[in-house]
Amino acid sequence: MSAPGASALKAPARSQDDAATLLRLEARLPPLLSVIAGMVDLTGFFTLGHIFTAHVTGNLVVAVAVAVHGGPFNTASMLAIPVFIVALAIVWFIASASRRTGPSLARLLLLVQFLLLAFVLIFAVLTKPSLHPAGLTAGVAAMIAVCAMACQYALLRLAIPGAISTAVMTGNLTNTVLSLMDLLSKRHALLPVDPGRLKRSLYLLFGFLLGCLVAALAISVVGDWAWSCPVALAALAIAIR
């Protein structure tokens, strides 16, 4: 067979392999990422001055509440949203420059997430930001963690668009309750038929809560070293096939 003919046969096979890999990643990766998001959010909240590093828009609510009712104002609360936006734009540029798609792009962005979280761990261990949660070092650590979560969100949208968001717990709780009501109802279902919706939503919901619980325990035992938990899982996420 000629070389062009062989290449033509390999291209569809490679495309089918990528599609199958993407489906596996869509099933296996989001639950693990939701645990990471829960760990990062709670660890950041308790050690970095009550900053939401995963539920970024929550920082706007906190900042407005402080402005109205008074209290110590944490500049990082307001910076988190523009930093998140800039981080998303940078991740887009990385994805665009890499010319990767699907599983290949997912692994690249998983590596970026791991490196950012590893940097937070090293920075937190060296500078002890939890001792001064309203200080500059805590703010810097929080912004790096926000960038890591921006990378995770962008990863799902750019590389695995069929996956459910890993940290929008209000949406996942809504999906869980409504899917459960459809399942229990004797009438026709109100949601589009999707047998896996309830299971996926439950996995992500419990994954995030598990991440929060593990992070809370880790903070009480090892303090700033609690950042090692999401770093370890981020490394595991890269190894998922």
HUVENBEL-V576958 format. One record per helix or strand of 2 or more residues. SS is the DSSP state (@ for helix, = for strand). FROM is the first residue (numbers start at 1). TO is the last residue. If there is no record, write none. Layout:
ss: [SS	SS]
from: [FROM	FROM]
to: [TO	TO]
This chain:
ss: [@	@	@	@	@	@	@	@]
from: [3	58	75	102	129	136	169	197]
to: [47	69	98	127	132	158	184	239]
